[in-house]
Amino acid sequence: MKKVAFVASFALVAAAQAAVLFDNGPVYDVAGSPNLSRLITPSTTLGAGAQTTANNAVADNFTASSSWNITQLTFYMYQTGANSTFTFTGLNYQICSSNSDAVSWTSASVSNGGLVAYRVTNTTLTDRTRAIFAINVSVNLNIGPGNYILRWQASGSLASGPWQPPVVPTNGGGNATQSLAGGAFNPLVDTGSSLNMELPFTISGTEVPAPGALALVGVGAIVTTRRRR
């Protein structure tokens, strides 16, 4: 009978597999083969500098609606000239509660999450030099519900970049920030349109069940056991 109870509990736990908990916006605005992330006039910023070697970094906010077990952070960046090759070699990140918090980087290994899109302009739609890749970082983080800021910077094997493209289209209302040469994080504004930008990233993991939900798992297992008797 204990085995039946275990199976019932396991089925409920298995239903809560890792999934995207937060998505901060679209990486591309033209779906196809390939997908395109377009820079549209009057915007002029193809990508913001977030290079570990120059101590530049970017940041954006997110809200956890419940307690989360975070298992993966995914960033979307490019290096000019990489074409279809994944050239990222490392990434630093930090989750904090305020832009005034001191920088405290966690260095992470990266894995190739795949080529997502190409960063282009309306006059260079066939340009393939700016390949935006998904950069996966495995983590083991537990956070409670609340508002947070995610900061990051990356390194790569090429001379140009890493660069951080914005969420597209750039239409204002964003609250991304950037730190240059280790300085303060200030609003990240497109120089052509004067619009505040938003940056794409995703957070994956599982929601932590509320205490009441955990109690129901136990009750479900007991009921199942009794019915089998």
N, CA, C and O of each residue as an XYZ file, in Angstrom:
916
protein
N       0.814     -1.204      0.000
C       0.000      0.000      0.000
C       0.854      1.263      0.000
O       0.482      2.260     -0.619
N       1.977      1.233      0.676
C       2.860      2.394      0.704
C       3.357      2.745     -0.690
O       3.562      3.916     -1.011
N       3.551      1.714     -1.519
C       4.019      1.944     -2.882
C       2.998      2.749     -3.678
O       3.374      3.636     -4.444
N       1.714      2.452     -3.507
C       0.651      3.179     -4.196
C       0.668      4.640     -3.770
O       0.524      5.528     -4.611
N       0.845      4.910     -2.454
C       0.902      6.278     -1.953
C       2.063      7.023     -2.572
O       1.925      8.189     -2.942
N       3.203      6.370     -2.690
C       4.384      7.000     -3.291
C       4.127      7.369     -4.743
O       4.500      8.457     -5.182
N       3.495      6.473     -5.493
C       3.206      6.738     -6.902
C       2.299      7.938     -7.044
O       2.503      8.765     -7.933
N       1.292      8.052     -6.180
C       0.365      9.177     -6.257
C       1.086     10.485     -6.001
O       0.856     11.473     -6.699
N       1.970     10.497     -4.989
C       2.722     11.711     -4.692
C       3.671     12.041     -5.830
O       3.798     13.206     -6.208
N       4.338     11.040     -6.383
C       5.301     11.259     -7.453
C       4.638     11.843     -8.688
O       5.229     12.677     -9.374
N       3.417     11.414     -8.980
C       2.719     11.920    -10.148
C       2.469     13.412    -10.034
O       2.569     14.137    -11.024
N       2.141     13.881     -8.817
C       1.903     15.308     -8.620
C       3.201     16.092     -8.696
O       3.232     17.191     -9.249
N       4.260     15.544     -8.152
C       5.551     16.222     -8.205
C       6.055     16.295     -9.637
O       6.589     17.324    -10.051
N       5.892     15.207    -10.407
C       6.375     15.165    -11.784
C       5.662     16.179    -12.658
O       6.200     16.625    -13.672
N       4.433     16.549    -12.257
C       3.680     17.524    -13.047
C       4.303     18.910    -12.965
O       4.022     19.774    -13.797
N       5.163     19.125    -11.945
C       5.781     20.433    -11.758
C       7.217     20.426    -12.278
O       8.143     20.795    -11.554
N       7.401     20.014    -13.514
C       8.723     20.000    -14.118
C       9.162     21.425    -14.432
O       8.345     22.344    -14.488
N      10.472     21.594    -14.635
C      11.020     22.921    -14.916
C      10.344     23.527    -16.142
O      10.165     22.861    -17.161
N       9.976     24.787    -16.027
C       9.307     25.505    -17.113
C       9.739     26.955    -17.048
O      10.383     27.368    -16.084
N       9.393     27.734    -18.063
C       9.710     29.161    -18.061
C       8.843     29.845    -17.023
O       7.615     29.811    -17.098
N       9.498     30.465    -16.053
C       8.795     31.187    -15.001
C       8.601     32.658    -15.354
O       7.646     33.294    -14.908
N       9.522     33.192    -16.162
C       9.448     34.613    -16.522
C      10.104     34.813    -17.876
O      11.192     34.297    -18.130
N       9.442     35.562    -18.742
C       9.957     35.896    -20.078
C       9.865     37.409    -20.224
O       8.770     37.969    -20.163
N      10.995     38.075    -20.416
C      10.998     39.537    -20.416
C      10.746     40.171    -21.779
O      10.870     41.388    -21.920
N      10.397     39.381    -22.776
C      10.032     40.007    -24.043
C      10.623     39.322    -25.248
O      11.550     38.522    -25.124
N      10.085     39.634    -26.427
C      10.511     38.951    -27.660
C      11.913     39.339    -28.116
O      12.312     40.501    -28.042
N      12.645     38.339    -28.586
C      13.994     38.560    -29.108
C      13.942     39.035    -30.559
O      14.810     39.795    -30.989
N      12.937     38.598    -31.316
C      12.845     38.973    -32.729
C      11.421     39.404    -33.053
O      10.470     39.031    -32.366
N      11.295     40.203    -34.122
C       9.979     40.697    -34.526
C       9.547     40.186    -35.901
O       8.408     40.410    -36.309
N      10.446     39.499    -36.623
C      10.108     38.913    -37.914
C      10.430     37.423    -37.848
O      11.598     37.037    -37.811
N       9.400     36.595    -37.832
C       9.607     35.149    -37.783
C       9.847     34.609    -39.185
O       9.201     35.029    -40.145
N      10.769     33.687    -39.288
C      11.060     33.108    -40.601
C      12.267     32.216    -40.545
O      12.646     31.717    -39.486
N      12.872     32.017    -41.705
C      14.093     31.213    -41.793
C      15.184     32.048    -42.450
O      15.365     31.971    -43.665
N      15.908     32.838    -41.679
C      15.935     32.865    -40.214
C      15.009     33.931    -39.628
O      14.410     34.727    -40.351
N      14.908     33.922    -38.276
C      14.209     34.991    -37.573
C      15.068     36.256    -37.590
O      16.297     36.188    -37.605
N      14.396     37.413    -37.586
C      15.110     38.686    -37.641
C      14.697     39.587    -36.479
O      13.520     39.693    -36.133
N      15.697     40.225    -35.896
C      15.494     41.271    -34.902
C      15.858     42.586    -35.578
O      17.036     42.854    -35.812
N      14.855     43.413    -35.898
C      15.091     44.592    -36.728
C      15.301     45.856    -35.902
O      14.595     46.122    -34.930
N      16.293     46.615    -36.326
C      16.484     47.973    -35.828
C      15.698     48.896    -36.756
O      16.011     48.996    -37.942
N      14.694     49.559    -36.230
C      13.795     50.370    -37.045
C      13.992     51.844    -36.723
O      13.984     52.234    -35.556
N      14.169     52.667    -37.762
C      14.325     54.103    -37.600
C      13.126     54.660    -36.814
O      11.991     54.258    -37.069
N      13.362     55.579    -35.861
C      14.594     56.341    -35.638
C      15.587     55.695    -34.673
O      16.593     56.318    -34.334
N      15.331     54.460    -34.218
C      16.279     53.810    -33.315
C      17.621     53.615    -34.009
O      17.672     53.361    -35.213
N      18.708     53.733    -33.250
C      20.052     53.601    -33.827
C      20.949     52.639    -33.041
O      22.087     52.403    -33.448
N      20.474     52.090    -31.944
C      21.298     51.212    -31.107
C      21.085     49.751    -31.491
O      20.042     49.167    -31.196
N      22.072     49.174    -32.143
C      21.990     47.755    -32.492
C      22.104     46.884    -31.246
O      21.367     45.911    -31.086
N      23.027     47.243    -30.375
C      23.220     46.478    -29.151
C      23.984     47.292    -28.133
O      24.795     48.149    -28.484
N      23.719     47.020    -26.874
C      24.396     47.721    -25.777
C      25.585     46.899    -25.311
O      25.527     45.670    -25.279
N      26.653     47.576    -24.954
C      27.851     46.890    -24.492
C      27.645     46.220    -23.142
O      27.167     46.837    -22.190
N      28.016     44.946    -23.078
C      27.939     44.190    -21.819
C      29.125     43.247    -21.748
O      28.973     42.047    -21.522
N      30.310     43.810    -21.945
C      31.538     43.028    -22.063
C      32.249     42.920    -20.715
O      32.541     43.926    -20.068
N      32.519     41.697    -20.310
C      33.262     41.474    -19.077
C      34.636     42.130    -19.130
O      35.101     42.678    -18.131
N      35.288     42.079    -20.291
C      36.641     42.618    -20.411
C      36.693     44.125    -20.174
O      37.706     44.640    -19.702
N      35.612     44.837    -20.496
C      35.555     46.288    -20.288
C      34.804     46.647    -19.010
O      34.634     47.825    -18.694
N      34.354     45.627    -18.273
C      33.544     45.811    -17.068
C      32.273     46.599    -17.362
O      31.822     47.401    -16.543
N      31.702     46.360    -18.541
C      30.380     46.896    -18.868
C      29.333     45.841    -18.525
O      29.610     44.643    -18.587
N      28.152     46.278    -18.170
C      27.089     45.340    -17.800
C      25.731     45.966    -18.074
O      25.609     47.185    -18.196
N      24.726     45.128    -18.169
C      23.349     45.581    -18.349
C      22.488     44.945    -17.263
O      22.909     44.009    -16.582
N      21.277     45.472    -17.116
C      20.371     44.958    -16.088
C      18.933     45.246    -16.481
O      18.654     46.183    -17.229
N      18.033     44.433    -15.972
C      16.599     44.660    -16.157
C      15.877     44.013    -14.985
O      16.447     43.191    -14.267
N      14.630     44.385    -14.800
C      13.909     43.905    -13.626
C      12.957     42.758    -13.959
O      12.612     42.534    -15.119
N      12.540     42.039    -12.915
C      11.515     41.011    -13.055
C      10.785     40.873    -11.727
O      11.271     41.310    -10.684
N       9.616     40.260    -11.786
C       8.801     40.045    -10.599
C       8.515     38.561    -10.445
O       8.039     37.908    -11.374
N       8.807     38.041     -9.276
C       8.451     36.666     -8.940
C       7.086     36.692     -8.258
O       6.929     37.289     -7.193
N       6.112     36.049     -8.871
C       4.755     36.073     -8.336
C       4.561     35.095     -7.180
O       3.566     35.158     -6.456
N       5.531     34.186     -7.017
C       5.487     33.205     -5.935
C       6.930     32.813     -5.618
O       7.865     33.386     -6.178
N       7.112     31.858     -4.741
C       8.462     31.368     -4.468
C       8.920     30.482     -5.622
O       8.167     29.641     -6.113
N      10.177     30.685     -6.049
C      10.696     29.967     -7.216
C      11.956     29.192     -6.869
O      12.778     29.644     -6.072
N      12.098     28.017     -7.476
C      13.376     27.313     -7.566
C      13.891     27.549     -8.983
O      13.376     26.958     -9.933
N      14.890     28.397     -9.135
C      15.406     28.745    -10.455
C      16.526     27.777    -10.822
O      17.485     27.601    -10.070
N      16.386     27.149    -12.000
C      17.400     26.192    -12.441
C      18.157     26.656    -13.686
O      19.212     26.112    -14.011
N      17.619     27.659    -14.381
C      18.314     28.137    -15.584
C      17.966     29.599    -15.870
O      16.813     30.019    -15.780
N      19.010     30.356    -16.217
C      18.864     31.706    -16.741
C      19.273     31.663    -18.209
O      20.279     31.044    -18.555
N      18.503     32.312    -19.068
C      18.833     32.344    -20.486
C      18.922     33.784    -20.953
O      17.989     34.568    -20.780
N      20.063     34.123    -21.549
C      20.323     35.464    -22.061
C      20.426     35.400    -23.586
O      20.708     34.345    -24.155
N      20.196     36.539    -24.238
C      20.181     36.580    -25.702
C      21.107     37.700    -26.173
O      20.778     38.880    -26.047
N      22.274     37.319    -26.720
C      23.308     38.290    -27.063
C      23.974     37.900    -28.380
O      23.740     36.817    -28.914
N      24.805     38.805    -28.889
C      25.556     38.497    -30.110
C      26.966     39.071    -30.036
O      27.249     39.993    -29.271
N      27.839     38.494    -30.857
C      29.159     39.058    -31.144
C      29.230     39.300    -32.638
O      28.969     38.396    -33.432
N      29.584     40.514    -33.021
C      29.646     40.852    -34.442
C      30.716     40.020    -35.140
O      31.868     39.981    -34.708
N      30.322     39.361    -36.215
C      31.251     38.535    -36.971
C      31.176     37.068    -36.647
O      31.866     36.262    -37.271
N      30.335     36.691    -35.663
C      30.233     35.272    -35.291
C      29.476     34.469    -36.321
O      29.672     33.260    -36.441
N      28.591     35.149    -37.084
C      27.740     34.461    -38.049
C      26.954     33.342    -37.351
O      26.149     33.639    -36.469
N      27.154     32.088    -37.707
C      26.369     31.005    -37.098
C      27.147     30.237    -36.033
O      26.764     29.125    -35.671
N      28.241     30.822    -35.525
C      29.095     30.139    -34.551
C      28.863     30.690    -33.143
O      28.841     31.904    -32.944
N      28.694     29.809    -32.182
C      28.554     30.205    -30.779
C      29.930     30.550    -30.231
O      30.798     29.682    -30.142
N      30.137     31.806    -29.863
C      31.472     32.271    -29.467
C      31.543     32.737    -28.015
O      32.549     33.318    -27.609
N      30.502     32.495    -27.230
C      30.492     32.969    -25.851
C      31.241     31.997    -24.950
O      31.105     30.780    -25.076
N      32.028     32.551    -24.046
C      32.911     31.727    -23.223
C      32.614     31.807    -21.732
O      33.129     30.996    -20.962
N      31.804     32.757    -21.312
C      31.493     32.884    -19.893
C      30.500     33.997    -19.649
O      30.231     34.809    -20.534
N      29.953     34.034    -18.440
C      28.975     35.068    -18.100
C      28.971     35.292    -16.594
O      29.064     34.346    -15.812
N      28.864     36.549    -16.202
C      28.676     36.921    -14.803
C      27.248     37.421    -14.610
O      26.710     38.126    -15.463
N      26.642     37.053    -13.489
C      25.282     37.516    -13.238
C      25.110     37.855    -11.753
O      25.900     37.450    -10.901
N      24.063     38.599    -11.488
C      23.691     38.933    -10.117
C      22.194     39.191    -10.061
O      21.651     39.878    -10.927
N      21.529     38.653     -9.062
C      20.137     38.988     -8.780
C      20.116     39.799     -7.499
O      20.576     39.338     -6.455
N      19.581     41.009     -7.581
C      19.559     41.897     -6.428
C      18.189     42.566     -6.337
O      17.313     42.321     -7.167
N      18.014     43.400     -5.336
C      16.706     44.005     -5.113
C      16.630     45.465     -5.513
O      15.541     46.036     -5.578
N      17.792     46.085     -5.785
C      17.784     47.510     -6.097
C      18.996     47.864     -6.947
O      20.046     47.231     -6.842
N      18.840     48.889     -7.798
C      19.972     49.361     -8.598
C      21.072     49.954     -7.736
O      22.208     50.108     -8.186
N      20.737     50.284     -6.507
C      21.746     50.849     -5.609
C      22.564     49.773     -4.903
O      23.548     50.083     -4.232
N      22.161     48.503     -5.049
C      22.918     47.421     -4.424
C      24.307     47.311     -5.054
O      24.474     47.500     -6.259
N      25.288     47.006     -4.226
C      26.655     46.840     -4.716
C      26.734     45.647     -5.662
O      26.008     44.666     -5.502
N      27.618     45.742     -6.641
C      27.807     44.643     -7.584
C      28.519     43.489     -6.896
O      29.537     43.684     -6.232
N      27.985     42.298     -7.056
C      28.596     41.090     -6.513
C      28.354     39.965     -7.521
O      27.339     39.271     -7.462
N      29.300     39.797     -8.442
C      29.102     38.884     -9.555
C      29.243     37.424     -9.151
O      30.068     37.073     -8.307
N      28.425     36.584     -9.768
C      28.617     35.138     -9.749
C      29.070     34.730    -11.141
O      28.361     34.960    -12.121
N      30.244     34.128    -11.231
C      30.768     33.694    -12.526
C      30.178     32.336    -12.876
O      30.112     31.440    -12.034
N      29.746     32.191    -14.139
C      29.065     30.964    -14.543
C      29.589     30.454    -15.873
O      30.039     31.223    -16.722
N      29.520     29.149    -16.034
C      29.778     28.539    -17.332
C      28.543     28.709    -18.206
O      27.430     28.839    -17.695
N      28.735     28.707    -19.518
C      27.623     28.909    -20.442
C      27.502     27.716    -21.380
O      28.475     27.007    -21.635
N      26.297     27.506    -21.887
C      26.074     26.497    -22.905
C      25.246     27.098    -24.030
O      24.513     28.068    -23.838
N      25.379     26.506    -25.192
C      24.736     27.018    -26.399
C      23.264     26.603    -26.432
O      22.940     25.421    -26.547
N      22.377     27.605    -26.328
C      20.955     27.341    -26.388
C      20.389     27.435    -27.792
O      19.186     27.272    -27.995
N      21.257     27.699    -28.763
C      20.820     27.750    -30.155
C      20.772     29.152    -30.716
O      20.608     30.130    -29.987
N      20.920     29.234    -32.044
C      20.827     30.495    -32.749
C      19.349     30.900    -32.810
O      18.517     30.138    -33.302
N      19.026     32.098    -32.311
C      17.633     32.515    -32.185
C      17.214     33.451    -33.308
O      16.104     33.338    -33.829
N      18.103     34.385    -33.688
C      17.745     35.383    -34.701
C      19.004     36.110    -35.136
O      20.079     35.914    -34.568
N      18.859     36.952    -36.150
C      19.938     37.842    -36.569
C      19.504     39.286    -36.339
O      18.373     39.665    -36.643
N      20.411     40.076    -35.804
C      20.160     41.496    -35.593
C      20.462     42.230    -36.894
O      21.579     42.159    -37.406
N      19.465     42.938    -37.430
C      19.599     43.581    -38.739
C      18.944     44.960    -38.698
O      18.297     45.330    -37.718
N      19.126     45.712    -39.788
C      18.390     46.953    -39.999
C      17.451     46.755    -41.182
O      17.530     45.742    -41.877
N      16.574     47.708    -41.410
C      15.640     47.598    -42.534
C      16.334     47.629    -43.887
O      15.765     47.203    -44.892
N      17.564     48.134    -43.913
C      18.315     48.188    -45.169
C      19.361     47.086    -45.269
O      20.047     46.979    -46.286
N      19.495     46.264    -44.228
C      20.479     45.159    -44.248
C      19.814     43.863    -43.787
O      20.349     43.158    -42.931
N      18.671     43.555    -44.345
C      17.892     42.399    -43.901
C      18.598     41.064    -44.151
O      18.269     40.060    -43.518
N      19.552     41.050    -45.058
C      20.271     39.797    -45.355
C      21.605     39.700    -44.621
O      22.362     38.753    -44.835
N      21.898     40.666    -43.762
C      23.149     40.647    -43.000
C      23.099     39.509    -41.981
O      22.122     39.379    -41.243
N      24.140     38.694    -41.940
C      24.175     37.555    -41.024
C      25.374     37.623    -40.076
O      25.790     36.602    -39.528
N      25.923     38.807    -39.884
C      27.117     38.925    -39.037
C      26.785     39.038    -37.551
O      27.648     38.809    -36.704
N      25.538     39.389    -37.230
C      25.154     39.570    -35.824
C      24.143     38.485    -35.440
O      22.934     38.714    -35.447
N      24.650     37.333    -35.115
C      23.796     36.193    -34.755
C      23.490     36.232    -33.263
O      24.396     36.173    -32.431
N      22.211     36.330    -32.937
C      21.786     36.345    -31.536
C      21.593     34.908    -31.071
O      20.762     34.174    -31.608
N      22.366     34.519    -30.072
C      22.279     33.172    -29.520
C      21.595     33.192    -28.155
O      21.669     34.178    -27.421
N      20.931     32.090    -27.832
C      20.468     31.859    -26.473
C      21.654     31.335    -25.668
O      22.263     30.327    -26.028
N      21.971     32.020    -24.589
C      23.083     31.638    -23.723
C      22.495     31.073    -22.435
O      21.934     31.811    -21.626
N      22.623     29.784    -22.251
C      22.045     29.130    -21.076
C      23.047     29.062    -19.935
O      24.216     28.732    -20.132
N      22.573     29.376    -18.754
C      23.378     29.307    -17.536
C      22.619     28.468    -16.514
O      21.520     28.838    -16.102
N      23.190     27.358    -16.111
C      22.564     26.508    -15.095
C      22.817     27.090    -13.707
O      23.949     27.433    -13.364
N      21.758     27.196    -12.917
C      21.870     27.768    -11.576
C      21.061     26.910    -10.605
O      20.337     26.000    -11.008
N      21.199     27.213     -9.348
C      20.394     26.575     -8.302
C      20.064     27.651     -7.283
O      20.760     27.812     -6.281
N      18.987     28.389     -7.555
C      18.634     29.546     -6.750
C      17.210     29.423     -6.237
O      16.323     28.960     -6.954
N      16.996     29.832     -5.017
C      15.663     29.880     -4.431
C      15.351     31.319     -4.045
O      16.098     31.935     -3.284
N      14.252     31.857     -4.565
C      13.856     33.215     -4.223
C      12.381     33.224     -3.837
O      11.602     32.377     -4.276
N      12.020     34.189     -3.015
C      10.631     34.358     -2.621
C       9.933     35.342     -3.531
O      10.581     35.958     -4.377
N       8.628     35.508     -3.383
C       7.895     36.469     -4.204
C       8.387     37.889     -3.966
O       8.711     38.262     -2.838
N       8.441     38.689     -5.049
C       8.896     40.063     -4.911
C       9.467     40.608     -6.206
O       9.441     39.943     -7.241
N       9.976     41.807     -6.137
C      10.572     42.483     -7.290
C      12.082     42.387     -7.217
O      12.674     42.604     -6.159
N      12.714     42.059     -8.349
C      14.153     41.850     -8.398
C      14.755     42.521     -9.626
O      14.051     42.899    -10.562
N      16.079     42.657     -9.592
C      16.847     43.133    -10.741
C      17.864     42.061    -11.109
O      18.572     41.543    -10.246
N      17.930     41.733    -12.396
C      18.915     40.784    -12.915
C      19.983     41.561    -13.676
O      19.678     42.263    -14.640
N      21.233     41.432    -13.242
C      22.370     42.083    -13.900
C      23.217     41.022    -14.600
O      23.293     39.883    -14.138
N      23.860     41.396    -15.722
C      24.744     40.439    -16.376
C      25.761     41.109    -17.298
O      25.578     42.238    -17.755
N      26.823     40.377    -17.548
C      27.865     40.738    -18.512
C      28.463     39.432    -19.022
O      28.452     38.424    -18.315
N      28.985     39.449    -20.251
C      29.451     38.204    -20.852
C      30.820     38.382    -21.499
O      31.270     39.498    -21.756
N      31.459     37.259    -21.752
C      32.738     37.246    -22.457
C      32.620     36.333    -23.672
O      31.799     35.416    -23.703
N      33.464     36.606    -24.677
C      33.446     35.805    -25.897
C      34.811     35.762    -26.530
O      35.735     36.453    -26.101
N      34.932     34.943    -27.560
C      36.234     34.735    -28.191
C      36.528     35.723    -29.320
O      37.626     35.707    -29.876
N      35.570     36.579    -29.666
C      35.782     37.553    -30.730
C      36.056     38.937    -30.159
O      35.807     39.198    -28.982
N      36.574     39.822    -31.012
C      36.947     41.164    -30.554
C      35.746     42.068    -30.333
O      35.778     42.929    -29.454
N      34.690     41.890    -31.111
C      33.533     42.793    -31.045
C      32.418     42.195    -30.199
O      31.807     41.194    -30.575
N      32.159     42.817    -29.055
C      31.105     42.350    -28.173
C      31.649     41.593    -26.979
O      32.849     41.635    -26.706
N      30.774     40.904    -26.268
C      29.354     40.674    -26.512
C      28.492     41.945    -26.442
O      28.751     42.868    -25.670
N      27.447     41.938    -27.295
C      26.496     43.025    -27.363
C      25.119     42.514    -26.950
O      24.757     41.367    -27.208
N      24.362     43.400    -26.301
C      23.030     43.040    -25.834
C      21.960     43.757    -26.665
O      21.778     44.965    -26.513
N      21.248     43.033    -27.543
C      20.159     43.656    -28.296
C      18.948     43.861    -27.393
O      18.800     43.159    -26.392
N      18.077     44.816    -27.733
C      16.890     45.051    -26.919
C      15.731     44.154    -27.328
O      15.765     43.498    -28.370
N      14.718     44.141    -26.492
C      13.439     43.575    -26.893
C      12.939     44.362    -28.096
O      13.079     45.584    -28.140
N      12.360     43.676    -29.066
C      11.852     44.351    -30.262
C      10.335     44.183    -30.368
O       9.784     43.155    -29.974
N       9.661     45.223    -30.916
C      10.246     46.506    -31.297
C      10.526     47.387    -30.081
O       9.907     47.223    -29.029
N      11.469     48.328    -30.237
C      11.754     49.290    -29.179
C      10.673     50.364    -29.224
O      10.643     51.180    -30.146
N       9.794     50.367    -28.240
C       8.677     51.311    -28.270
C       8.529     52.123    -26.991
O       7.469     52.692    -26.730
N       9.580     52.176    -26.206
C       9.550     52.959    -24.973
C       8.915     52.189    -23.830
O       8.371     51.101    -24.016
N       8.994     52.764    -22.668
C       8.418     52.125    -21.498
C       9.315     51.099    -20.849
O       8.940     50.498    -19.842
N      10.503     50.885    -21.409
C      11.432     49.937    -20.811
C      12.113     50.524    -19.588
O      12.088     51.735    -19.370
N      12.717     49.664    -18.800
C      13.449     50.149    -17.622
C      14.793     49.449    -17.468
O      15.281     49.271    -16.352
N      15.393     49.050    -18.594
C      16.730     48.466    -18.548
C      17.747     49.528    -18.155
O      17.542     50.721    -18.375
N      18.844     49.070    -17.572
C      19.930     49.965    -17.193
C      21.251     49.396    -17.683
O      21.341     48.229    -18.065
N      22.284     50.252    -17.664
C      23.612     49.835    -18.107
C      24.671     50.469    -17.218
O      24.554     51.621    -16.800
N      25.701     49.689    -16.943
C      26.868     50.182    -16.210
C      28.064     50.148    -17.151
O      28.347     49.117    -17.762
N      28.765     51.265    -17.270
C      29.947     51.363    -18.123
C      31.201     51.458    -17.262
O      31.301     52.300    -16.369
N      32.151     50.580    -17.548
C      33.443     50.571    -16.852
C      33.270     50.489    -15.345
O      34.022     51.115    -14.598
N      32.283     49.721    -14.894
C      32.084     49.524    -13.469
C      31.363     50.654    -12.767
O      31.284     50.666    -11.539
N      30.836     51.600    -13.519
C      30.141     52.727    -12.925
C      28.720     52.380    -12.500
O      28.313     51.218    -12.526
N      27.984     53.397    -12.113
C      26.607     53.197    -11.662
C      25.719     52.717    -12.805
O      25.997     52.988    -13.973
N      24.661     52.009    -12.462
C      23.681     51.582    -13.449
C      22.712     52.727    -13.724
O      22.003     53.189    -12.830
N      22.696     53.174    -14.985
C      21.832     54.269    -15.404
C      20.876     53.786    -16.489
O      21.162     52.787    -17.150
N      19.732     54.478    -16.694
C      18.775     54.055    -17.713
C      19.432     53.839    -19.068
O      20.249     54.646    -19.512
N      19.063     52.730    -19.723
C      19.598     52.392    -21.038
C      18.658     52.970    -22.089
O      17.542     52.482    -22.269
N      19.112     54.006    -22.776
C      18.274     54.765    -23.702
C      18.829     54.647    -25.111
O      20.029     54.817    -25.326
N      17.957     54.354    -26.075
C      18.361     54.321    -27.477
C      18.724     55.738    -27.912
O      17.942     56.670    -27.725
N      19.912     55.895    -28.493
C      20.399     57.236    -28.815
C      19.616     57.905    -29.936
O      19.543     59.133    -29.984
N      19.029     57.122    -30.839
C      18.298     57.721    -31.952
C      16.879     58.114    -31.607
O      16.420     59.195    -31.975
N      16.173     57.225    -30.891
C      14.766     57.467    -30.579
C      14.557     58.106    -29.212
O      13.477     58.618    -28.919
N      15.602     58.074    -28.368
C      15.516     58.556    -26.978
C      14.520     57.746    -26.148
O      13.984     58.244    -25.158
N      14.273     56.493    -26.555
C      13.356     55.622    -25.830
C      14.122     54.709    -24.880
O      15.187     54.193    -25.219
N      13.573     54.522    -23.707
C      14.149     53.570    -22.773
C      13.950     52.149    -23.310
O      12.867     51.801    -23.779
N      14.995     51.344    -23.235
C      14.948     50.000    -23.799
C      14.601     48.949    -22.756
O      14.746     49.165    -21.552
N      14.141     47.810    -23.248
C      13.876     46.622    -22.453
C      14.749     45.504    -23.022
O      14.998     45.467    -24.227
N      15.218     44.589    -22.162
C      16.156     43.561    -22.599
C      15.548     42.166    -22.466
O      14.886     41.875    -21.470
N      15.765     41.298    -23.460
C      15.191     39.952    -23.397
C      16.002     39.002    -22.519
O      17.230     38.959    -22.600
N      15.309     38.255    -21.695
C      15.903     37.149    -20.940
C      14.759     36.270    -20.451
O      13.614     36.714    -20.372
N      15.076     35.034    -20.127
C      14.069     34.139    -19.558
C      14.632     33.462    -18.317
O      15.833     33.214    -18.204
N      13.733     33.176    -17.400
C      14.067     32.495    -16.153
C      13.254     31.207    -16.103
O      12.032     31.233    -16.244
N      13.932     30.086    -15.902
C      13.258     28.781    -15.890
C      13.465     28.078    -14.554
O      14.456     28.311    -13.863
N      12.530     27.226    -14.208
C      12.612     26.477    -12.959
C      11.253     25.957    -12.574
O      10.441     25.623    -13.438
N      10.995     25.886    -11.276
C       9.709     25.406    -10.783
C       9.200     26.335     -9.689
O       9.979     26.939     -8.952
N       7.887     26.435     -9.600
C       7.277     27.165     -8.495
C       7.288     26.289     -7.250
O       7.077     25.079     -7.336
N       7.533     26.895     -6.101
C       7.509     26.157     -4.841
C       6.065     26.077     -4.366
O       5.431     27.113     -4.168
N       5.528     24.872     -4.176
C       4.127     24.758     -3.737
C       3.908     25.442     -2.398
O       4.767     25.389     -1.517
N       2.761     26.083     -2.249
C       2.394     26.680     -0.973
C       2.189     25.565      0.050
O       1.896     24.431     -0.329
N       2.339     25.872      1.348
C       2.156     24.820      2.372
C       0.849     24.070      2.233
O       0.813     22.860      2.457
N      -0.233     24.755      1.868
C      -1.522     24.095      1.695
C      -1.498     23.078      0.573
O      -2.122     22.020      0.666
N      -0.757     23.410     -0.514
C      -0.664     22.487     -1.649
C       0.100     21.229     -1.268
O      -0.244     20.131     -1.706
N       1.152     21.391     -0.438
C       1.912     20.229      0.015
C       1.043     19.320      0.866
O       1.153     18.095      0.798
N       0.180     19.928      1.668
C      -0.708     19.129      2.502
C      -1.668     18.319      1.636
O      -1.991     17.175      1.957
N      -2.123     18.927      0.528
C      -3.035     18.226     -0.367
C      -2.364     17.041     -1.043
O      -3.016     16.032     -1.311
N      -1.055     17.149     -1.326
C      -0.336     16.015     -1.904
C      -0.420     14.816     -0.975
O      -0.671     13.694     -1.415
N      -0.205     15.064      0.334
C      -0.283     13.988      1.300
C      -1.673     13.403      1.389
O      -1.835     12.185      1.473
N      -2.692     14.272      1.371
C      -4.073     13.811      1.439
C      -4.412     12.957      0.224
O      -5.067     11.923      0.352
N      -3.959     13.395     -0.975
C      -4.232     12.639     -2.194
C      -3.644     11.249     -2.133
O      -4.260     10.279     -2.575
N      -2.437     11.158     -1.579
C      -1.792      9.855     -1.478
C      -2.555      8.934     -0.535
O      -2.710      7.743     -0.803
N      -3.040      9.513      0.597
C      -3.777      8.708      1.569
C      -5.083      8.197      0.974
O      -5.442      7.031      1.141
N      -5.803      9.104      0.263
C      -7.073      8.716     -0.346
C      -6.876      7.590     -1.357
O      -7.652      6.636     -1.414
N      -5.795      7.730     -2.169
C      -5.516      6.700     -3.155
C      -5.256      5.355     -2.500
O      -5.720      4.316     -2.971
N      -4.501      5.393     -1.398
C      -4.189      4.156     -0.693
C      -5.463      3.509     -0.153
O      -5.644      2.295     -0.249
N      -6.342      4.335      0.418
C      -7.566      3.783      0.996
C      -8.467      3.177     -0.083
O      -9.101      2.145      0.136
N      -8.517      3.822     -1.238
C      -9.366      3.304     -2.295
C      -8.847      1.959     -2.810
O      -9.630      1.085     -3.184
N      -7.503      1.800     -2.827
C      -6.941      0.538     -3.295
C      -7.214     -0.607     -2.307
O      -7.237     -1.776     -2.692
N      -7.421     -0.255     -1.032
C      -7.715     -1.312     -0.085
C      -9.080     -1.941     -0.363
O      -9.494     -2.857      0.348
